[in-house]
Each structure stands twice: as structure tokens, then as C-alpha cells.
Amino acid sequence: MRIEPLTLRGWLVRLEPMRLDHVDGLTAVGLHPELWRWIPNPVTSRDEMLGYVRTALSELERGVSLPFVTILNSSDRVIGSTRYGNIDLPNRRVEIGWTWITPPYQRTGANTEAKLLLLAHAFETMKLNRVELKTDALNQKSRAAIARLGAVEEGIFRKHLVTASGRIRDTVYFSIIDSEWPAVKARLSTFLRSSS
């Protein structure tokens, strides 16, 4: 089995397969420095966004990632990006990550719904055992957001990555497993109802 590009639709957002023609839309909303503060290789220009998209599409071709753009349904505007990465279908697991939402749409329910769409597809359609999430150990905002989903913190990979700035990054790993999905789904659904 191979993961093929598809669109995941919610009330607030839809996740469309990333394409090269999304570069301008992603650039228009995605060059805020705070979006890339904790990312090993920040995106600061259109050329770097083009490289970001090309890398994602190359990983799609190799079957290890499925990148999406996050589209706000009410305006059909690109507001961010996310993906399934480190796809390991024989072991029935994926990672959800590479996620960013432009600042004006943070805390609006857009990211919550995007996570709900991705997790529902992973557990209910793909029948996966495990979804992984990770973040920089120093990124307290991201760590709190992942824990808020109901993900379990599994540990820290010390000196895991060397960032573009030369800083050595420790990475915190989280997971959600299939038996936890019903509770996580109920939790995310409650969050979405309260944000609308």
C-alpha cells in the first residue's frame, strides 16, 4: 500500500495536496520569523519556500511524506501547511508534523481541525497503530499544544539535530496510539465546538 495525495475536508479548513503552484500562497503567509524559530532550517524567502515545497514533493515521490497546504474554507486562502512524514506503512505508523499556521489564524480552531482531520484519516481510514509528533525541547508552546491533543510524551532525543544556526537541538517525541484515539477524538471535537 502507498499513500496517495488526497484532500481532507473539515468545516473551517481543508487540507489539499501540496503542489508547486502553492509556493506563492505559502510565501504570502509563511515568512513570519516566529513560525520558523524552532525549525532546524527556517524559511525566510520565496526561494527558500520553493525549496521547502520541492523537498516535500520529493519526499512524496519517495513515499515517505504526504504534504498538505491548509486552506481556510471561508476565503479559499492558504493559511499554512502540514504533512504526514516518516511514513512507515509496514509498521502502521506515521508522523504528523512540519505544521505551521500563519499568525492571524493561530488559536482560531484551524490547527485543531487540521489535526483532527489528519488523525481521523490515520486511525479510521488507514487503520494505523501509531501517530508520532515531535518538537524542539525548547519550544514550550508546541510541547503544550501537542500534550493538549492528548498525545503521550515518550522522551527526549538528546543532541538530536544540528540547526541551520549551529545550535544543537534536543527533540521531544510524543505519540498517540490507536487505543487512545477515541478519547483524543472526543477531546479535539470538544475543543472545536468551544472555538466556534
C-alpha angles and dihedrals in degrees: 000000000000128000110244125199113270140161120248112203129205136163096263103025144011127210111223126188109268115250135179090253088065092069095093093046092048091047092050092059104020110064097084105129093222090063091063102034094108098031116106092227112030124208112229105156143030090259091054090047089052088052090048091053094044091052091050092049091048089053088049090054089051091050096240100106140032108199124198137187116222111232124193105229096211094060105015087235125147108242102169149320142258138166152189106248139175087034111196107175097170088061092037098237140118137175123236111210149100082096125161134156121196110255099251089061099043113114091020099106093259095112093041091054092045090054091047091052093048095045094045091052091046096050104028103035105023092035093220124177097214143020118196129204128183141181143174109285089231093054099094093170092057093043091053092047093051092047089048088060088062095255118151118237107231103181149289125283100214119219087000102155141016108224126216088259091055094251114141109234128211111207126213116214125208133176144190117204129203095258089055095049098090091056092044091049092051090048094050092045090054091050090051093050091051092049095052 
